[in-house]
Amino acid sequence: MTTTILFDLWGTLIEPITTRDFYHKIRVLELLKACGKEPSNEFLELALSIYEDVEDEIIKIRKSTLREISAEKTLSIFFKRLGMNIQVGMEHLSAYSKPFLELTRLRKGAKETIRVLSREYPLVLVSNLSLGWMGKEVLRRNGLLGYFSATLFSEEVGYRKPHPKIFQLALRVTKSDPCDCIMVGDELEDDMLGAKNLGIKTIWIAMKERNSIPKYVDEVAHSLEEIPDIIKRLIN
């Protein structure tokens, strides 16, 4: 049976090139521009504070329920809190996506690793992302989309990793058994534990050293370039 490789996106294949604060500031500025506003510094800071409060609330709900809350829903709450009667449309979702598309980059070795692996294994993206087309677009812009046989985003599935449903859908789409899959990701709970709970092998991309490695991590990689050799070792 052919081994299927599941990949996370954020933190695994792409990474931000700026701080979280600046990332959010650009997002809020673009959202206000999409509403026809050229905000003063004072109004921008107010809007940014409201947006971050909404984001924090959404994150708590996601963590407690493992249900995805779409970018459209998040923006509806944000505009309402800001006192703006806005029907969220494509122009607002495009503004929302701008920092994700323009303030990120591929992690070192990502393109070559994906290219090499695609010659031998089916690749599937399994990503917690509240706007699915945004994920496909960042892959397309970076020349990676064509290497994946399927892309699964939590917005489309309705559930976020580590919920089993998103992993089960990946298995169903690829017609794979858990024992014939390997999950590659940087998040211990979302990627590693979520996959291992279904019997999927795991490769954790460690951003920094840890004193101990959880038992649900089968292998540890410190760079993407190590992944092909680790996969061969896991299979054999």
N, C-alpha and C positions, 0 to 999 in steps of 0.2 A: 504494500500500500504506500502511495506517495505521501510524504510528510508535508503538511500545510503549515506555513509560517504566518502567525498573526502578529501584526505590528501595531503598537500605539503610535500616536502622532505627536502631540505636544510634549516636549521634553525628551522625546525619543528620537524623532526624525527632524523636528524643527525646534527652534528656541528663540526667545525674544532678544532683540538687540538693544533694548532700553529697559528702564526701570518700570515697575508696575504702575507707579504714580504717573509717569509721563505717558505711558501706554493708555491709561484711562483718560488722561487729560485730552489727548488727541482724539480719542473716541467721542468724548462728550462734545468737543469743539466741532467735529464733523457732523454729529447728530444735530446740533443747533443750527449749523449752516444748512443742513438738509431741510430744516424747518423755515428757512428764509431769514435767520437771525445772524447778525454780526454782534456777538455778545461783548459787553464791557468786561474788563477783568473781574470786576466784582460779581457780575451775574455768572460768569464762567466758573468762578470758585464756588458759588452757591450751587450751581448745577452739578459740578463735580462732586461736591459733598453729598448731595442727594443721590447721585448715581452710585457712589461707593456704598452708601447705606443700603440701597436696593440690592446691589451685588452681594453684600454680606448676608442679607436676609435670604436671598435666593440660594446662596451656597449652603446655608444651614438647612434649608428645606431639602435640597438635593442630598445632602449627607444623611439626613434622618430618614428619607423615604426612598432614596436611590431612583427616584423618578426624575426625568429630565424636564426642565422648564425652558421653553424655547426662548430664543432671542426676541422674538416678536412679543411674547408675553412680558419679558423683562422690560422692554422698551415701553410697552403700554403702561406699566406701573410707574416707570421713571417719568414719562411725560405727565401723567396724572398728578404725581407728587410735585412736579414743577409748576403745576397750574396751567398746563397747556392742553388744549382739546385737540389732540392729534390722532388721526387714524394711521396706524403704522403701515407703511407701504414699502415698496422695493427700494425707494430712494433712502429710506431710513435704515433698512437692513444693509444696504451697500455702504452707508456711512459707518454703521456699526462694524462692518468687516474690514474697514480700511487699515487700522493698525495691525490686525491679524495678518493681512496680506503684505503690508509694506514695512512693518517694524519687526519682522521675524526673518530668520535665515535657516538654511539647512545646517544641521549639526555636522561637524567634521566627519567625513567618511560616509555620510548618508547615501549619497547618490551612487557611489561605487559599490557599496554594500548591497543596496537594493538591486542594482543591475546584475551583480554576480549571483545573488540568491535567486533572482527570477529565472535564470537559466536552468535551475534544477528543481525549484519548488513553486507551487502556487502560493502567492502572497495575498493576504487579506488585511486590510486596515480596520482596526476596531478602536474607535475613538470616542471619548466623552467630549462632545461638541454640540453646542446649542443651535448651530446653524450649519446644516450639513453641506450645502453647496459651497460655503466658505472653505471648508476643509478640502473639498475636491479642487477648488480654484487654487489654493496654495500649493497643492500637489502638482497641478497642471503648470503653474508658473515656474515651478522648480524642476520640471521635467521628470516627475515621478509617477504621475497618475497612470500612465500606460503600463506600468510594471505590475499593477495590482489587478487581480482577477475580480475582486469585489471590495467595496468600501462600505463600512457600517458605522453610522454615526448615531449617538444617543438621541439626537433630536428625532431621527426617523424611527428608531426602535421604541422610544418612549421610556427606556430605562438606561441607567448609567452603570458602567463598571463600578463596583464588583458584582452587580446583580447578575445572576446566572442567565437571564433571558438574552442579553446581548451576545454572550458567548455561545449560547445554544443556537442562536440565529446564525452565527458564523459557522458552526458545525453543520447546520442544515443547508446553508447556501453552498458550502463546499463538499457536502456529502461525505464528511470526514468523521471518524471516531475520535474521541478525545485523546486516546493514546497515540494517535497519528498526527497530533498538532503540537506546536511549540509557540508559546506566547513570549514576545519580546517587548519589554517596557521598562519605564523608569520609576513607576509608582508601585510601592510594595503592596499596599492593600488593593488598590483598584486593578492593577494589572496582574500581579503575581498571585495574591490570595484568591482573587476572583477566578482566575484560570485554573489554579490548582484545585479549587473546590469541585471542579468538573472533571478532574483527572488529566488536565492538559499540562504538559511539561512547561517549565518556565526558565527564562533567562532574564535576569535583572541587570539593567544598565545602571551601575552605581555611580552617582554623581560625586560621592565622597566616601571615604572609608568608614566602616562601621566595626564596632567591637565584635558583634555577632551577626550572623546571617540567619534569618528565619528559615525554619525547616521547609516551608513551602516554596523556597527558591532552590531550583535545581542547579543552576549555574550563574556565575556572576561575570559580567563583562565591564571593563573600564573604558572601552571605546567601541564604536560601531564596527571598526575594522576587525575586531576579534570574533564577531558574530558567526561568520561562515564556518570557521574551524570549531567553534563551540557547538554549533548545530550538528556537525558531522560526529562529534564526540558523543552527543546525546543520543543520536540515532543508533550509533554502533555500540 
